[in-house]
Structure formats: structure tokens, C-alpha cells
Amino acid sequence: MKKDIAFEPVEGVSIAIALEQNEFGQDIWNVYLINNNSFFLDNVLVASKGYGTHEGEEIKTSVLRHMFEQVEPKSFVKVEPIDPAIFHINNEFWVSYYVGKKIFDKKFIFVPDSIVENNLIDISILEKRGVLHN
């Protein structure tokens, strides 16, 4: 049971939503998992979903799950593309992974309208601009 598992605090792992351009010069957004640690992350699971209300109507997206066997130290992996049409609701990324035999677990929630031009920063490891959640 989850209550019987001793979860360690997550440090050095981030989720970024970065602005890029596709081969046609159009703006696209992608979600990245960043490992800033000096060790590997094993059996990484990222579950993503969107939820909230808009104009009084409840909105829920499908839950998407992504598995990465290993994420190298000081590196990143692209998780999924994300549609700007859902930036006005909560976008949640629940990340679980192992380091050795210890399990780590954290929810990263981008609140409504936090993914906007004013919040973009340079994310050096990605060499892109985006919104970073630690």
C-alpha cells in the first residue's frame, strides 16, 4: 500500500514546458522531464492530465502515461507535446522514479494561465525558452 512506502523528497528533478518551432516555423510546445542530479533515474513513470473549469464548465483531459527505463544524469527527455488550448486549466505531471531501491514521487502542477509569454525563462539544459517547475 502507498501509505506503507517511505517516499523520499524529490530534488534535482523538474518539468519544463518549452516553446519551440516545428519544421514549418510554427510555434509548438513540448513537455520535458529534466534530471539535474549526478545520478541516473530508473523506471521513470510520468502520468499527465489536465483538469479545471472554463466558463463554468468542468474540463478533464485523458490521462497519458509515459515510461522511461532510465534518465541519465544532467540530461532531459521529451515527455509529450502539449496543446496551448489547455493552458487555461491545471496541467498535472505526476513523476515517479527509482534511485537504487528507493522510490521517489512528486506532482508538478502548472496552474491555469501560468504558461504565458511573461513567465518564459531561458532553460539552459534544453537551450529553449519555457516555463520551469521544480
N, C-alpha and C positions, 0 to 999 in steps of 0.2 A: 504494500500500500504506500501511496505517496507520503503519508504522514510519518512513515517509518524510515524514510530515506533522509539522510543528512545532506541537504544541499549546501554547497559552498557558495560564497558570494562571487558573482561574476565580475572580473576585472580584465581590462585589456581587450574586450570584445565589443564591437559596435555594429550598428546597422546604419547604412547610408542610403539615401535616395538621391541619385545623381542625375543631372541633366546632361544629355549627350545629343549628338546628331547622327542620324542614320545616313546611309549611302546617298540619299536624295536631298540631304541638307535639312531635313525636318527634325524638329526637337522631339526627343523621346526621353523617357525616364526609366531608369533601371534601379533595382534594389540590390545592394551588395552587403555581404557579411564580411567584416574586417577583423582579422586576428592580429592585434598589435603585440601579442605576447612573444616570448622567446621559445615557446614550446608548441607542439602540434595539438590540434583539437581533433579528437577522434569521434566517429559516428555522430556527426552533427546533423540534427534534425531542425528544420525551420518550418513552422506552421504559420501561414499568413491568412488574415481575414480582415475584412472591413465591416464596420457597423456604425450606426448612428441614426440621426433623424435629419431630414431635409424637408423644409416647408411642411412640417407636421407629419410627415410620412416616415415610418421606420424603414431603414435600409440595412440589408445584410448581404454581404458577398459570399461566394463559396469559400470554403476553407481549402487552401492549397498547401501541400506538404512537399518539402524538398529534403533529400538526404544527400549528405556529402560524407564519403568514407573518411576523408581526412582533409584538414585545412592546415597548410604549412605555417610556420612562424612568420610573422611580419609579412603577411600576404592577405589576399582577399579572394572571394568567389562571388560571381554574379548569381543571385538567387532567382530573380524573375523580373520581367518588365512590369511596370505599373502604369495604369491609365490615369491621367490628371483629372478625369471626370469623377474620381473617388477621393480627391484630396480634401473635399469638404466634409468627410466623415472620419472617424477614427480608423487608422490603419495599424493593425497589431501584427507583430512578428514575435512569435514565441520560439526562442532558441534554446535547445538542449544539446549538451555535448559531454564527452568524457575527456578527462586528462588522467591517464593511468586508470585506476579503478574508481576514481571519484567522478560523480556526476554533477554537472552544473546546469542551471536552468534560469532563464530570465525572459520577461516580456518587455518588448520595446514597443511603445505606443506613440505614434505620431498623431497628435490631436488634430481636430478639424482646422483646416486652413493654416497649418504650420509649414506646409510645403509650398512656400511662396518665394518670389524673387528676393525679397528683403532678408530672408533667412538663409540664403545660399552663402556658403563659405568655400574656400579652396580646400579640398581634401587631398593632401599631398600624396598619400599612398595610391590613390586612384588616378591622380593627375586630372581631376574633374572638379566641377563645382556641384555642390549639393547640400542637402540637409543631413547633419550627422546626429545620431542619437547614441549616447554612451550608456 
